[in-house]
Amino acid sequence: MATNRKIILLVCLLISIAVIKAQGSYKSGYCPLQNTVTRCMPRCHSDYECSFNEKCCPNKCGSMSCVSPSAVATGYNGGYKGSGDNGVSCGGTTCNKYQKCEFNRSTKRYECVRT
């Protein structure tokens, strides 16, 4: 009986950690234009890797780094489509509602990919 309680407690703890981590994986605000982000370090893959007031955004170096968010939309919003039906602007094209914008390291360009 005590073993079952420990297992249930462990499962609840793991679920709580996953929920908290997922909530911090995307922060509000917009990424500044890529050519204005000159800081190439620290590298990141997701917003949750950055400090409280920073986002993970594309930089001049062709990778992603932690920067302060922009107050205005620049066409790149962390790779996630907004709630409207217009899609997100990505590398000169607009992704459809089933796609997100993602940086392709081999071509060093942004492209629409399936979500």
Contact map, one row per residue, 1 for C-alpha under 8 A:
1111100000000000000000000000000000000000000000000000000000000000000000000000000000000000000000000000000000000000000
1111110000000000000000000000000000000000000000000000000000000000000000000000000000000000000000000000000000000000000
1111111000000000000000000000000000000000000000000000000000000000000000000000000000000000000000000000000000000000000
1111111100000000000000000000000000000000000000000000000000000000000000000000000000000000000000000000000000000000000
1111111110000000000000000000000000000000000000000000000000000000000000000000000000000000000000000000000000000000000
0111111111000000000000000000000000000000000000000000000000000000000000000000000000000000000000000000000000000000000
0011111111100000000000000000000000000000000000000000000000000000000000000000000000000000000000000000000000000000000
0001111111110000000000000000000000000000000000000000000000000000000000000000000000000000000000000000000000000000000
0000111111111000000000000000000000000000000000000000000000000000000000000000000000000000000000000000000000000000000
0000011111111100000000000000000000000000000000000000000000000000000000000000000000000000000000000000000000000000000
0000001111111110000000000000000000000000000000000000000000000000000000000000000000000000000000000000000000000000000
0000000111111111000000000000000000000000000000000000000000000000000000000000000000000000000000000000000000000000000
0000000011111111100000000000000000000000000000000000000000000000000000000000000000000000000000000000000000000000000
0000000001111111110000000000000000000000000000000000000000000000000000000000000000000000000000000000000000000000000
0000000000111111111000000000000000000000000000000000000000000000000000000000000000000000000000000000000000000000000
0000000000011111111100000000000000000000000000000000000000000000000000000000000000000000000000000000000000000000000
0000000000001111111110000000000000000000000000000000000000000000000000000000000000000000000000000000000000000000000
0000000000000111111111000000000000000000000000000000000000000000000000000000000000000000000000000000000000000000000
0000000000000011111111100000000000000000000000000000000000000000000000000000000000000000000000000000000000000000000
0000000000000001111111110000000000000000000000000000000000000000000000000000000000000000000000000000000000000000000
0000000000000000111111111000000000000000000000010000000000000000000000000000000000000000000000000000000000000000000
0000000000000000011111111100000000000000000000000000000000000000000000000000000000000000000000000000000000000000000
0000000000000000001111111100000000000000000000000000000000000000000000000000000000000000000000000000000000000000000
0000000000000000000111111110000000000000000000110000000000000000000000000000000000000000000000000000000000000000000
0000000000000000000011111110000000000000000001111000000000000000000000000000000000000000000000000000000000000000000
0000000000000000000001111111000000000000000001110000001000000000000000000000010000000000000000000000000000000000000
0000000000000000000000011111100000000000000000110000001000000000000000000000000000000000000000000000000000000000000
0000000000000000000000000111110000000000000000000000000000000000000000000000000000000000000000000000000000000000000
0000000000000000000000000011111000000000000000000000000000000000000011110000100000000000000000000000000000000000000
0000000000000000000000000001111100000000000000000000000000000000000011111101110000000000000000000000000000000000000
0000000000000000000000000000111111000000000000000000001111000000001111001101110000000000000000000000000000000000000
0000000000000000000000000000011111011000000000000000000010000000000011001101000000000000000000000000000000000000000
0000000000000000000000000000001111111000000000000000000000000000000000000101000000000000000000000000000000000000000
0000000000000000000000000000001111111000000000000000000011110000000000000000000000000000000000000000000000000000000
0000000000000000000000000000000011111100000000000000000000110000000000000000000000000000000000000000000000000000000
0000000000000000000000000000000111111100000000000000000000110000000000000000000000000000000000000000000000000000000
0000000000000000000000000000000111111111000000000000000001110000001000000000000000000000000000000000000000000000000
0000000000000000000000000000000000111111000000000000000000111000000000000000000000000000000000000000000000000000000
0000000000000000000000000000000000001111100000000000000000110000101000000000000000000000000000000000000000000000000
0000000000000000000000000000000000001111111000000000000000111011100000000000000000000000000000000000000000000000000
0000000000000000000000000000000000000011111000000000000000000000110000000000000000000000000000000000000000000000000
0000000000000000000000000000000000000001111100000000000000000000110000000000000000000000000000000000000000000000000
0000000000000000000000000000000000000001111110000000000000000011110000000000000000000000000000000000000000000000000
0000000000000000000000000000000000000000011111101100000100000001110000000000000000000000000000000000000000000000000
0000000000000000000000000000000000000000001111101000000100000001100000000000000000000000000000000000000000000000000
0000000000000000000000001100000000000000000111111100001100000000000000000000000000000000000000000000000000000000000
0000000000000000000000011110000000000000000111111100011100000000010000000000000000000000000000000000000000000000000
0000000000000000000010011110000000000000000001111110000000000000000000000000000000000000000000000000000000000000000
0000000000000000000000001000000000000000000111111110000100000000000000000000000000000000000000000000000000000000000
0000000000000000000000000000000000000000000101111111111100000000010000000000000000000000000000000000000000000000000
0000000000000000000000000000000000000000000000011111111000000000010000000000000000000000000000000000000000000000000
0000000000000000000000000000000000000000000000000111110000000000000000000000000000000000000000000000000000000000000
0000000000000000000000000000000000000000000000000111111000000000000110000000000000000000000000000000000000000000000
0000000000000000000000000000000000000000000000100111111100000000011110000000000000000000000000000000000000000000000
0000000000000000000000000110001000000000000001100110111110000000111110000000000000000000000000000000000000000000000
0000000000000000000000000000001000000000000111101100011111000001111000000000010000000000000000000000000000000000000
0000000000000000000000000000001101000000000000000000001111100001111000000000010000000000000000000000000000000000000
0000000000000000000000000000001001001000000000000000000111110111100000000000000000000000000000000000000000000000000
0000000000000000000000000000000001111111000000000000000011111111100000000000000000000000000000000000000000000000000
0000000000000000000000000000000001111111000000000000000001111110000000000000000000000000000000000000000000000000000
0000000000000000000000000000000000000101000000000000000000111110000000000000000000000000000000000000000000000000000
0000000000000000000000000000000000000000000000000000000001111111000000000000000000000000000000000000000010010000000
0000000000000000000000000000000000000001001000000000000001111111100000000000000000000000000000000000000010000000000
0000000000000000000000000000000000000001001110000000000111100111110000000000000000000000000000000000000000000000000
0000000000000000000000000000000000000011111110000000001111100011111000000000000000000000000000000000000000000000000
0000000000000000000000000000000000000000111100100110011110000001111100000000000000000000000000000000000000000000000
0000000000000000000000000000001000001010000000000000011110000000111110000000000000000000000000000000000000000000000
0000000000000000000000000000001000000000000000000000111000000000011111000000000000000000000000000000000000000000000
0000000000000000000000000000111100000000000000000000111000000000001111100000000000000000000000000000000000000000000
0000000000000000000000000000111100000000000000000000000000000000000111111000000000000000000000000000000000000000000
0000000000000000000000000000110000000000000000000000000000000000000011111000000000000000000000000000000000000000000
0000000000000000000000000000110000000000000000000000000000000000000001111100000000000000000000000000000000000000000
0000000000000000000000000000011100000000000000000000000000000000000001111111100000000000000000000000000000000000000
0000000000000000000000000000011110000000000000000000000000000000000000011111100000000000000000000000000000000000000
0000000000000000000000000000000000000000000000000000000000000000000000001111100000000001110000000000000000000000000
0000000000000000000000000000011110000000000000000000000000000000000000001111111000000001110000000000100000000000000
0000000000000000000000000000111000000000000000000000000000000000000000001111111110000001000000000000000000000000000
0000000000000000000000000100011000000000000000000000000110000000000000000001111100000000000000000000100000000000000
0000000000000000000000000000000000000000000000000000000000000000000000000001111110000000000000000001110000000000000
0000000000000000000000000000000000000000000000000000000000000000000000000000111111000001000000000001100000000000000
0000000000000000000000000000000000000000000000000000000000000000000000000000101111100011000000001011100000000000000
0000000000000000000000000000000000000000000000000000000000000000000000000000000111111011000000000000000000000000000
0000000000000000000000000000000000000000000000000000000000000000000000000000000011111000000000000000000000000000000
0000000000000000000000000000000000000000000000000000000000000000000000000000000001111110000000000000000000000000000
0000000000000000000000000000000000000000000000000000000000000000000000000000000001111110000000011000000000000000000
0000000000000000000000000000000000000000000000000000000000000000000000000000000000011111000001011000000000000000000
0000000000000000000000000000000000000000000000000000000000000000000000000000000011011111100001111000000000000000000
0000000000000000000000000000000000000000000000000000000000000000000000000011100111000111110001110001100000000000000
0000000000000000000000000000000000000000000000000000000000000000000000000011000000000011111111100000100000000000000
0000000000000000000000000000000000000000000000000000000000000000000000000011000000000001111111100000100000000111000
0000000000000000000000000000000000000000000000000000000000000000000000000000000000000000111110000000000000001110000
0000000000000000000000000000000000000000000000000000000000000000000000000000000000000000111111000000000000000000000
0000000000000000000000000000000000000000000000000000000000000000000000000000000000000000111111100000000000000000000
0000000000000000000000000000000000000000000000000000000000000000000000000000000000000111110111110000000000000001000
0000000000000000000000000000000000000000000000000000000000000000000000000000000000000011110011111111100000000001000
0000000000000000000000000000000000000000000000000000000000000000000000000000000000001111000001111111000000000000000
0000000000000000000000000000000000000000000000000000000000000000000000000000000010001110000000111111000000000000000
0000000000000000000000000000000000000000000000000000000000000000000000000000000000000000000000111111000000000000011
0000000000000000000000000000000000000000000000000000000000000000000000000000000010000000000000111111100000000001111
0000000000000000000000000000000000000000000000000000000000000000000000000000001110000001000000111111110000000001111
0000000000000000000000000000000000000000000000000000000000000000000000000001011110000001110000100011111000000111100
0000000000000000000000000000000000000000000000000000000000000000000000000000001000000000000000000001111100000111100
0000000000000000000000000000000000000000000000000000000000000000000000000000000000000000000000000000111110011110000
0000000000000000000000000000000000000000000000000000000000000000000000000000000000000000000000000000011111111110000
0000000000000000000000000000000000000000000000000000000000000110000000000000000000000000000000000000001111111000000
0000000000000000000000000000000000000000000000000000000000000000000000000000000000000000000000000000000111110000000
0000000000000000000000000000000000000000000000000000000000000000000000000000000000000000000000000000000111111000000
0000000000000000000000000000000000000000000000000000000000000100000000000000000000000000000000000000001111111100000
0000000000000000000000000000000000000000000000000000000000000000000000000000000000000000001000000000001110111110000
0000000000000000000000000000000000000000000000000000000000000000000000000000000000000000011000000000111100011111000
0000000000000000000000000000000000000000000000000000000000000000000000000000000000000000011000000000111100001111100
0000000000000000000000000000000000000000000000000000000000000000000000000000000000000000010001100011110000000111110
0000000000000000000000000000000000000000000000000000000000000000000000000000000000000000000000000011110000000011111
0000000000000000000000000000000000000000000000000000000000000000000000000000000000000000000000000111000000000001111
0000000000000000000000000000000000000000000000000000000000000000000000000000000000000000000000000111000000000000111
